[in-house]
Amino acid sequence: MIVFSQAPKDTIYFLNGTTVIGKIKKIKLGVVTFDPDEANDITVQMIKLRTLAAVRQVFRIETIQGKVYFGQLRPHPNPNYVYFVGGTDSVTIHVQEISVVYPFKNEILQRFSGNFGLGFNYTKSSDFGRLNFDAKLNYYAKQEVITLSTSGIYTITDTTFSRDREDVSLKWNHYFTTTWFSTIQTQYQRNLELGLDRRFQEGVGAGNKFITSRKVYAWTRGGVVFNQERSTENVNSGTLTELFAQLEFNFFRYTKPKVDFTIAQAMFFSLSQAGRIRNDGEANLNWEIIKDLRLNLSFYNNYDSKPPNVGGTKFDFGWVFGLSFVF
């Protein structure tokens, strides 16, 4: 028989009858991150649990069907099920239908997550070094997701420092339903290989999160963007208008070794310059080597049928290695 103590605490109930009391830190794609009382954090696959209790506070619960709840999870008498309780609502959920759970508190810091990565390579024979970094910060509210991301690649020699490639973007999604959202974004880009000294971009659009399984997240969005470009030859473009379409897939494996893979591609079709088509894309593979520390391998690609410098390079790509810390 399952009972609660007077001071509510989260509990996980294993299929073998073992119970562990503490705090649920998060559930993501089939794995529970749990902080037991007087012990270090543990991770447990959901398939090994009979049921669970997430009762310390209000949680955001997202299912693989795309439904989102705000409330608590309580033990169910039948194996592999839980009760969701929120206000006057009560719903029975199969534990393997739970995709994401995290504490939803009034404290702002509880709503942030992100990562920071860094890489560097150097050869003495050429006196040549290359530094790369990337970072992402996410903020989650009931109907909003705000993402700040940045990356850069820099070349270092004994006499020069070159900012080869830079990208900073701020994206705000407002969810009207569990899957449909509006999007607003602003972005800064620099790519010397394509003759781009800087591009400022502002855009609006709409999107849909069309896959939310335990191992795959996928979404698409489209809309219109406005660009202000300056070439490396110091030629300014004025404001250029483009239609855009973007597709992103996220694949996860949260059993050891923990691996996730993301691939994203965006196409831009100019309304200001006849025949101009651009493509920005990336693929990222992350392998957790120890807790919260990952080995990264990334590939990026950029194409511009009419680059800022007349007669300049139209295509750029590269591989980037590094380490990243997840928080």
Secondary structure, DSSP 8 states (H G I E B T S, - for coil): -----SS--EEEEETTS-EEEEEEEEEETTEEEEEETTS--EEEEGGGEEEEEEEEEEEEEEETTS-EEEEEEEE-SSTTEEEEEETTEEEEEEGGGEEEEEE--SSGGGGEEEEEEEEEEEETTTTEEEEEEEEEEEEE-SSEEEEEEEEEEEEEESS-EEEEEEEEEEEEEEESSSSEEEEEEEEEEEEGGGTEEEEEEEEEEEEEEEEE-SSEEEEEEEEEEEEEEEETT--EEEEEEEEEEEEEEEEEE-SSS-EEEEEEEEEEEESSSTT-EEEEEEEEEEEEEETTEEEEEEEEEEEESS-SSTT---EEEEEEEEEEEE-
